[in-house]
Amino acid sequence: MASISALGVGSGLDLSGLVDQLKAAERQKLVPILEQQSAQKTKISAYGRLQSAMDRVQTAVVKLNDLATFKQQKSTVTGEGVLAAASEKANPGRYEVTVTQLARGGSAASNSVALDQELTAADTKLTLNFGADGTQKSHEVSIKAGSTLADVRDQINADKESGVTASLINDGSGYRLALSSKETGKDASLTGFSGLTSLSMDPATLRAGQDAELNVNGIAITSKTNRVEEAIQGVTLNLTAVSQSPSTLVIERDDNSLKEAINAFVSNYNEMKSTVGRMTQFNGAGETSGELVGDRTVRTIENRLRQDITGNFGTGDITRLSQMGIDIDKQGRLKVDEAKLDEAIANNSEGLAAFFAGDTKEGGLAGRMSATLKEITADEGIIKSSIGSAELRIDSLDQRKLRMEASIERSTERYRKQFAVLDGMIAQMNSMSSYLGQQFDLMSNMQKK
């Protein structure tokens, strides 16, 4: 029997199409595997969003676990010439600040020379002098033989201990070496330089450095810089201009900052609860539900956070969230009574500090929740562990899918071979039928004759 080169040629049947249909039917066995993989990938994505929501809550509770949050002070300046920033160490008060002189660095320039003039024929030292009022000091910069003005500038700037920055100025007739003290104040002021016979200081350009001078409530204060720290305890003053009249500085407790920290906690907690709610929502049979409906990981997280949020904390007269105007609704979200919270912040910041921060690292609500959230979001935490399990499940399903695809290919090849045999048999039968028909026709014709 002649071999069949293409399936269906011998029989005239669409055997190739039939093989394709059987293969498609076999591939339906892959559908449950692909659906399970898709479900696991969807879970991993949902866990990632859950992790982000938990991280934001963690950031908020960490701030509330810091006692400094409950001691923030704010500064208000009325007037010009000074800016102020108060830390939690500052004491409330009112101050009159007058700036009579700003700190500045010293500067000087050389005589005018040609830009390409050789200033020294041999290696030498350029001596820089600093200080005032008996605090003189000097520093030597090595200058190489054959140096021009630009070379001298570069060698000064390359010396990290020089105490000055060097530049070149064109005065119209030549170039000058201009030096400026890196630091402000009299002690760091440049007072002169020497050592190069062809390059001397022009006394008319000497501009001595000076300390800042200010007056706080009648007390005279000097500072080497325009940033004055601890002249008022816990307050940093930045001097910007000489005052034409005294500026008024008021230091007071920053209630708004504390309220923002508490509201940030409430907002991020509610956002996390909404995220969980969407992920676990069941919309009924045949409808789209949340990605983590019935998920054990989510149930565990919710139970642990519920225990924390409903617990009693602190040793003062505030031991529950409801006592500061924060209640828990039916969905587990937090609802704030603004008036009650404002009253607690204004009159009982110590009680709030004891409730949220406690007297130990995990003694308050924020500390307890921070510890819980670390266990949830850590690299070895609940969420990452669940992600790892889902990834392992996907890998396992991949292996199962590969085995199934190999089985489908084997079945398809078996069908192809069986149909090839069938095709050959039908072709042979068709050939014999044609031969017999011809013989019968021949016999019939002979009889008629």
DOBAZA-110090 format. One line per 10 residues: for each residue z, y, x of C-alpha. Coordinates in nm, 4 decimals. Example, Ala and Ser with C-alpha at 12.3 -4.5 7.8 and 13.67 -1.06 7.14 Angstrom:
BEGIN
0.7800 -0.4500 1.2300 ~ 0.7140 -0.1060 1.3670 .
***
This chain:
BEGIN
0.0000 0.0000 0.0000 ~ -0.0995 0.3371 0.1324 ~ 0.1895 0.5727 0.2180 ~ 0.2543 0.8776 -0.0022 ~ 0.2363 1.2025 0.1952 ~ 0.3892 1.4241 -0.0788 ~ 0.6348 1.3252 -0.3488 ~ 0.4609 1.2943 -0.6881 ~ 0.1044 1.2693 -0.5523 ~ 0.0753 0.8990 -0.6273 .
0.2285 0.9101 -0.9740 ~ 0.1246 1.2561 -1.0843 ~ 0.4851 1.3205 -1.1903 ~ 0.6892 1.6271 -1.0847 ~ 0.9276 1.4187 -0.8775 ~ 1.0016 1.7065 -0.6317 ~ 1.1144 1.9198 -0.9233 ~ 1.3289 1.6344 -1.0485 ~ 1.4912 1.5983 -0.7048 ~ 1.5646 1.9732 -0.7032 .
1.7256 1.9487 -1.0469 ~ 1.9410 1.6555 -0.9356 ~ 2.0421 1.8509 -0.6239 ~ 2.1341 2.1539 -0.8352 ~ 2.3419 1.9289 -1.0586 ~ 2.5186 1.7835 -0.7528 ~ 2.5906 2.1358 -0.6217 ~ 2.7887 2.2088 -0.9370 ~ 3.0615 2.0057 -0.7675 ~ 3.0988 2.3027 -0.5268 .
3.1793 2.5504 -0.8052 ~ 3.5539 2.4684 -0.8300 ~ 3.5874 2.4954 -0.4504 ~ 3.4087 2.8326 -0.4394 ~ 3.6189 2.9592 -0.7295 ~ 3.9393 2.8566 -0.5530 ~ 3.8244 3.0293 -0.2321 ~ 3.7431 3.3453 -0.4251 ~ 4.0856 3.3350 -0.5907 ~ 4.2589 3.3020 -0.2529 .
4.0576 3.5918 -0.1053 ~ 4.1462 3.8033 -0.4075 ~ 4.5128 3.7170 -0.3503 ~ 4.4923 3.8222 0.0153 ~ 4.3441 4.1573 -0.0867 ~ 4.6195 4.2036 -0.3461 ~ 4.8877 4.1158 -0.0912 ~ 4.7417 4.3828 0.1391 ~ 4.7735 4.6490 -0.1320 ~ 5.1243 4.5281 -0.2086 .
5.2138 4.5587 0.1610 ~ 5.0874 4.9195 0.1678 ~ 5.2914 5.0081 -0.1403 ~ 5.6039 4.8537 0.0155 ~ 5.5434 5.0410 0.3424 ~ 5.5427 5.3723 0.1562 ~ 5.8718 5.2870 -0.0120 ~ 6.0112 5.1898 0.3278 ~ 5.9165 5.5283 0.4746 ~ 6.0962 5.7048 0.1900 .
6.4173 5.4990 0.2114 ~ 6.4373 5.5340 0.5906 ~ 6.4599 5.9117 0.5465 ~ 6.7355 5.8726 0.2874 ~ 6.9238 5.6412 0.5243 ~ 6.9558 5.9287 0.7738 ~ 7.2653 6.1466 0.7238 ~ 7.0740 6.4396 0.8743 ~ 6.8598 6.4465 0.5577 ~ 7.1668 6.5518 0.3606 .
7.2626 6.8256 0.6085 ~ 6.9322 7.0076 0.6439 ~ 6.9575 7.3828 0.6786 ~ 6.6856 7.6399 0.6196 ~ 6.6383 7.9776 0.7795 ~ 6.4974 8.2900 0.6185 ~ 6.4046 8.5932 0.8279 ~ 6.3540 8.9374 0.6776 ~ 6.1950 9.1724 0.9276 ~ 5.9671 9.1479 1.2296 .
5.9845 9.0326 1.5888 ~ 6.1644 8.7009 1.5464 ~ 6.1087 8.3593 1.3888 ~ 6.3869 8.1047 1.3354 ~ 6.4241 7.7293 1.2821 ~ 6.7579 7.5760 1.1829 ~ 6.8648 7.2160 1.2451 ~ 7.1275 7.0184 1.0556 ~ 7.3836 7.1376 1.3152 ~ 7.3487 7.5006 1.2066 .
7.6272 7.6600 1.0040 ~ 7.5437 7.8725 0.7001 ~ 7.5660 8.2418 0.7756 ~ 7.3983 8.5810 0.7905 ~ 7.2929 8.7456 1.1161 ~ 7.1390 9.0743 1.2288 ~ 6.8921 9.0217 1.5146 ~ 6.7321 9.2975 1.7217 ~ 6.4754 9.2224 1.9964 ~ 6.4796 9.4944 2.2633 .
6.2654 9.3236 2.5271 ~ 6.0359 9.0186 2.5462 ~ 6.0399 8.7788 2.8404 ~ 5.7314 8.7824 3.0602 ~ 5.6126 8.6364 3.3887 ~ 5.5398 8.8323 3.7045 ~ 5.1898 8.8971 3.8381 ~ 5.0150 9.0561 4.1346 ~ 4.6655 9.0865 4.2802 ~ 4.5184 9.1147 4.6275 .
4.3021 9.3806 4.7845 ~ 3.9291 9.3654 4.7098 ~ 3.7149 9.1422 4.9355 ~ 3.3673 8.9903 4.9347 ~ 3.3402 8.6614 4.7496 ~ 3.1944 8.4769 5.0504 ~ 3.4200 8.6354 5.3135 ~ 3.5999 8.3914 5.5443 ~ 3.9691 8.4791 5.5102 ~ 4.1166 8.2714 5.7950 .
3.9737 8.1140 6.1083 ~ 4.2565 7.8625 6.1413 ~ 4.4771 7.6562 5.9139 ~ 4.7598 7.8754 5.7887 ~ 5.0248 7.9153 5.5168 ~ 5.0187 8.1534 5.2208 ~ 5.3769 8.2492 5.1359 ~ 5.4617 8.3212 4.7721 ~ 5.7856 8.5107 4.7025 ~ 5.9806 8.4847 4.3767 .
6.3023 8.6074 4.2172 ~ 6.5045 8.9226 4.1704 ~ 6.8585 9.0556 4.2115 ~ 6.9540 8.8380 4.5082 ~ 6.7888 8.5180 4.3848 ~ 6.4893 8.5358 4.6178 ~ 6.3027 8.2184 4.7031 ~ 5.9622 8.1376 4.8471 ~ 5.6977 7.8660 4.8525 ~ 5.4260 7.8024 5.1108 .
5.0751 7.6904 5.0200 ~ 4.8566 7.5337 5.2915 ~ 4.5253 7.7177 5.3386 ~ 4.2470 7.5530 5.5380 ~ 4.0475 7.7255 5.8103 ~ 3.7284 7.8919 5.6927 ~ 3.8520 7.9312 5.3337 ~ 3.6892 8.1894 5.1095 ~ 3.8591 8.3625 4.8181 ~ 3.7491 8.0875 4.5785 .
3.8804 7.8236 4.8226 ~ 4.2188 7.9969 4.8357 ~ 4.2313 8.0076 4.4550 ~ 4.1544 7.6359 4.4312 ~ 4.4121 7.5381 4.6932 ~ 4.6845 7.7391 4.5172 ~ 4.6038 7.5789 4.1790 ~ 4.5958 7.2316 4.3384 ~ 4.9564 7.2792 4.4574 ~ 5.1697 7.1702 4.1595 .
5.4789 7.3329 4.3113 ~ 5.3215 7.6729 4.3729 ~ 5.4859 7.8322 4.0684 ~ 5.1763 8.0431 3.9951 ~ 4.8262 8.0161 3.8554 ~ 4.5433 8.1787 4.0487 ~ 4.2197 8.3341 3.9281 ~ 3.9518 8.5738 4.0507 ~ 3.8834 8.9211 3.9108 ~ 3.5734 9.1341 3.9829 .
3.6841 9.4987 4.0117 ~ 3.3273 9.6295 4.0484 ~ 3.3318 9.6641 4.4240 ~ 3.4513 9.3184 4.5207 ~ 3.6760 9.0343 4.4116 ~ 4.0544 9.0105 4.3942 ~ 4.2875 8.7107 4.3900 ~ 4.5084 8.7443 4.0800 ~ 4.8345 8.5456 4.0647 ~ 5.0585 8.4975 3.7603 .
5.3967 8.3261 3.7429 ~ 5.3901 7.9998 3.5475 ~ 5.7316 8.0721 3.3995 ~ 5.8751 8.3813 3.2358 ~ 6.1950 8.5599 3.3384 ~ 6.3218 8.7562 3.6377 ~ 6.4241 8.4534 3.8465 ~ 6.0759 8.2971 3.8233 ~ 5.8929 8.6275 3.8730 ~ 5.6335 8.6578 4.1501 .
5.7356 8.9483 4.3780 ~ 5.4664 8.9252 4.6442 ~ 5.2604 8.7088 4.8794 ~ 5.1591 8.7150 5.2451 ~ 5.0170 8.5051 5.5261 ~ 4.6447 8.5856 5.5280 ~ 4.5610 8.8853 5.7430 ~ 4.2367 8.9459 5.5564 ~ 4.4058 8.9212 5.2172 ~ 4.7057 9.1364 5.1362 .
4.8817 9.2210 4.8107 ~ 4.7943 9.5467 4.6396 ~ 5.1411 9.6941 4.5548 ~ 4.9930 9.8874 4.2640 ~ 4.9170 9.5589 4.0840 ~ 5.2679 9.4158 4.1074 ~ 5.4090 9.3597 3.7613 ~ 5.7595 9.2174 3.7741 ~ 5.8686 8.9452 3.5359 ~ 6.1568 9.0097 3.3004 .
6.4063 8.8299 3.0796 ~ 6.4113 8.8579 2.7031 ~ 6.6842 9.0803 2.5655 ~ 6.8169 9.0663 2.2126 ~ 7.1215 9.1532 2.0101 ~ 7.2792 8.9199 1.7530 ~ 7.5479 9.0764 1.5348 ~ 7.6287 9.3245 1.8104 ~ 7.6358 9.0654 2.0902 ~ 7.3895 9.1278 2.3763 .
7.1994 8.8151 2.4832 ~ 6.9454 8.7550 2.7616 ~ 6.7026 8.4633 2.7921 ~ 6.4511 8.3569 3.0563 ~ 6.2041 8.2678 2.7819 ~ 6.1084 8.3962 2.4391 ~ 6.2347 8.0692 2.2939 ~ 6.6091 8.1176 2.2573 ~ 6.8083 7.8046 2.1767 ~ 7.1745 7.7833 2.0759 .
7.2386 8.1582 2.0880 ~ 7.3310 8.0726 1.7297 ~ 7.4505 7.7114 1.7078 ~ 7.1811 7.4803 1.5718 ~ 6.9229 7.7611 1.5516 ~ 6.6126 7.8184 1.7653 ~ 6.4848 8.1758 1.7796 ~ 6.1252 8.2488 1.8787 ~ 6.0817 8.6111 1.9836 ~ 5.7401 8.7558 1.9024 .
5.7745 9.1348 1.9400 ~ 6.0187 9.4138 2.0130 ~ 6.1986 9.5058 1.6913 ~ 6.1679 9.8543 1.5484 ~ 6.4709 9.7751 1.3334 ~ 6.7115 9.4809 1.3020 ~ 6.5846 9.1637 1.1319 ~ 6.8090 8.9762 0.8922 ~ 6.8460 8.5997 0.9457 ~ 7.0067 8.3911 0.6701 .
7.1016 8.0253 0.7321 ~ 7.1767 7.8194 0.4213 ~ 7.1701 7.4585 0.3053 ~ 6.8189 7.3316 0.2270 ~ 6.8659 7.1764 -0.1163 ~ 6.4887 7.1653 -0.1748 ~ 6.4373 6.9433 0.1294 ~ 6.6950 6.6928 0.0010 ~ 6.5436 6.6942 -0.3478 ~ 6.1958 6.6348 -0.2022 .
6.3291 6.3335 -0.0087 ~ 6.4875 6.1842 -0.3240 ~ 6.1769 6.2546 -0.5347 ~ 5.9568 6.0974 -0.2656 ~ 6.1669 5.7814 -0.2915 ~ 6.1378 5.7792 -0.6728 ~ 5.7629 5.8472 -0.6635 ~ 5.6856 5.5778 -0.4058 ~ 5.9100 5.3239 -0.5780 ~ 5.7381 5.3884 -0.9135 .
5.3953 5.3654 -0.7508 ~ 5.4943 5.0290 -0.6045 ~ 5.6158 4.9097 -0.9478 ~ 5.2868 5.0200 -1.1069 ~ 5.0925 4.8318 -0.8380 ~ 5.2954 4.5174 -0.9047 ~ 5.2531 4.5651 -1.2798 ~ 4.8729 4.5769 -1.2532 ~ 4.8660 4.2726 -1.0280 ~ 5.0863 4.0613 -1.2569 .
4.9538 4.1758 -1.5956 ~ 4.8461 3.8931 -1.8263 ~ 4.5738 3.9942 -2.0701 ~ 4.5421 3.6673 -2.2617 ~ 4.3015 3.3747 -2.2486 ~ 3.9417 3.4652 -2.1753 ~ 4.0288 3.8150 -2.0510 ~ 4.0735 3.9564 -1.7024 ~ 4.4317 3.9372 -1.5781 ~ 4.6051 4.0598 -1.2637 .
4.5357 3.8972 -0.9286 ~ 4.8956 3.7777 -0.8845 ~ 4.9896 3.6609 -1.2334 ~ 5.2773 3.4146 -1.2005 ~ 5.2819 3.4533 -0.8207 ~ 5.6086 3.3301 -0.6704 ~ 5.5965 3.5847 -0.3859 ~ 5.5872 3.8778 -0.6259 ~ 5.8700 3.7324 -0.8370 ~ 6.0854 3.6946 -0.5259 .
6.0162 4.0522 -0.4137 ~ 6.0880 4.1979 -0.7578 ~ 6.4139 4.0055 -0.7906 ~ 6.5402 4.1202 -0.4515 ~ 6.4500 4.4853 -0.5090 ~ 6.6026 4.4753 -0.8593 ~ 6.9310 4.3562 -0.7120 ~ 6.9283 4.6467 -0.4662 ~ 6.8249 4.9202 -0.7087 ~ 7.0845 4.8249 -0.9710 .
7.3723 4.7746 -0.7277 ~ 7.6826 4.9896 -0.6666 ~ 7.6955 5.1776 -0.3362 ~ 7.8983 5.4450 -0.1645 ~ 8.2677 5.5169 -0.1480 ~ 8.2608 5.8532 -0.3278 ~ 8.2320 5.9473 -0.6919 ~ 7.8604 5.8587 -0.6988 ~ 7.8089 5.4825 -0.6899 ~ 7.5033 5.4336 -0.9138 .
7.1643 5.6029 -0.9489 ~ 7.2375 5.6975 -1.3100 ~ 7.5240 5.9213 -1.1970 ~ 7.2764 6.1546 -1.0260 ~ 7.0296 6.1537 -1.3143 ~ 6.8047 5.8624 -1.2113 ~ 6.7737 5.5902 -1.4759 ~ 6.5708 5.2675 -1.4871 ~ 6.3300 5.2271 -1.7816 ~ 6.2143 4.9053 -1.9517 .
5.9305 4.8593 -1.7004 ~ 6.1733 4.8848 -1.4095 ~ 6.0484 5.2291 -1.3042 ~ 6.2782 5.5190 -1.2180 ~ 6.3075 5.8240 -1.4426 ~ 6.4640 6.1472 -1.3139 ~ 6.6770 6.3918 -1.5115 ~ 6.5933 6.7037 -1.3072 ~ 6.8914 6.9103 -1.4272 ~ 7.1418 6.6348 -1.3497 .
6.9880 6.5697 -1.0078 ~ 6.9904 6.9427 -0.9231 ~ 7.3582 6.9592 -1.0139 ~ 7.4415 6.6609 -0.7909 ~ 7.2483 6.8091 -0.4980 ~ 7.4101 7.1517 -0.5370 ~ 7.7675 7.0314 -0.5870 ~ 7.7974 6.6852 -0.4353 ~ 7.5683 6.6371 -0.1367 ~ 7.8485 6.4407 0.0346 .
7.8557 6.1934 -0.2548 ~ 7.4764 6.1578 -0.2375 ~ 7.4958 6.0955 0.1364 ~ 7.7613 5.8287 0.0863 ~ 7.5547 5.6612 -0.1872 ~ 7.2183 5.6589 -0.0086 ~ 7.3134 5.6417 0.3610 ~ 7.6647 5.4969 0.3452 ~ 7.9001 5.4769 0.6399 ~ 7.7126 5.1902 0.8113 .
7.3463 5.1128 0.8759 ~ 7.3185 4.9030 0.5585 ~ 7.6153 5.0482 0.3696 ~ 7.4165 5.2601 0.1235 ~ 7.1318 5.1998 -0.1173 ~ 6.8696 5.3235 0.1299 ~ 7.0087 5.1077 0.4095 ~ 7.0206 4.7972 0.1912 ~ 6.6684 4.8542 0.0603 ~ 6.5400 4.9248 0.4112 .
6.6747 4.5880 0.5286 ~ 6.5224 4.4134 0.2253 ~ 6.1841 4.5816 0.2743 ~ 6.1802 4.4877 0.6437 ~ 6.2223 4.1233 0.5463 ~ 5.9405 4.1643 0.2939 ~ 5.6906 4.3519 0.5137 ~ 5.7702 4.2254 0.8652 ~ 5.5186 4.0196 1.0639 ~ 5.7183 3.7085 0.9713 .
5.8097 3.8459 0.6280 ~ 5.7402 3.7232 0.2772 ~ 5.4061 3.9004 0.2296 ~ 5.2585 3.8069 0.5677 ~ 5.3747 3.4483 0.5151 ~ 5.1962 3.4384 0.1781 ~ 4.8812 3.5823 0.3347 ~ 4.8977 3.3148 0.6038 ~ 4.9320 3.0409 0.3425 ~ 4.6299 3.1759 0.1519 .
4.4252 3.1859 0.4715 ~ 4.5181 2.8247 0.5492 ~ 4.4152 2.7297 0.1953 ~ 4.0780 2.8998 0.2479 ~ 4.0282 2.7101 0.5744 ~ 4.1117 2.3842 0.4012 ~ 3.8667 2.4629 0.1217 ~ 3.6011 2.5455 0.3825 ~ 3.6388 2.1995 0.5317 ~ 3.6263 2.0422 0.1872 .
3.3139 2.2476 0.1068 ~ 3.1413 2.1294 0.4267 ~ 3.2200 1.7658 0.3426 ~ 3.0939 1.8120 -0.0117 ~ 2.7705 1.9768 0.1075 ~ 2.7100 1.6883 0.3478 ~ 2.7640 1.4412 0.0613 ~ 2.5194 1.6354 -0.1585 ~ 2.2559 1.6288 0.1166 ~ 2.2994 1.2528 0.1539 .
2.2669 1.2024 -0.2230 ~ 1.9577 1.4248 -0.2336 ~ 1.7968 1.2304 0.0495 ~ 1.8741 0.9026 -0.1293 ~ 1.7100 1.0353 -0.4475 ~ 1.4095 1.1464 -0.2472 ~ 1.3659 0.8004 -0.0914 ~ 1.4094 0.6253 -0.4263 ~ 1.1530 0.8513 -0.5908 ~ 0.9159 0.7946 -0.2993 .
0.9329 0.4191 -0.3636 ~ 0.8853 0.4792 -0.7353 ~ 0.5926 0.7103 -0.6635 ~ 0.4265 0.4385 -0.4527 ~ 0.4825 0.1702 -0.7143 ~ 0.3385 0.3857 -0.9921 ~ 0.0409 0.4728 -0.7693 ~ -0.0165 0.1004 -0.7062 ~ 0.0121 0.0199 -1.0762 ~ -0.2283 0.3020 -1.1608 .
-0.4739 0.1683 -0.9038 ~ -0.4531 -0.1860 -1.0417 ~ -0.4860 -0.0572 -1.3986 ~ -0.8013 0.1283 -1.2992 ~ -0.9427 -0.1847 -1.1290 ~ -0.8696 -0.4048 -1.4283 ~ -1.0262 -0.1502 -1.6617 ~ -1.3428 -0.1517 -1.4541 ~ -1.3548 -0.5340 -1.4633 ~ -1.3082 -0.5468 -1.8383 .
-1.5806 -0.2896 -1.8838 ~ -1.8141 -0.4953 -1.6609 ~ -1.7419 -0.8181 -1.8534 ~ -1.7986 -0.6414 -2.1851 ~ -2.1366 -0.5109 -2.0720 ~ -2.2436 -0.8584 -1.9529 ~ -2.1573 -1.0124 -2.2908 ~ -2.3593 -0.7497 -2.4784 ~ -2.6676 -0.8342 -2.2696 .
***
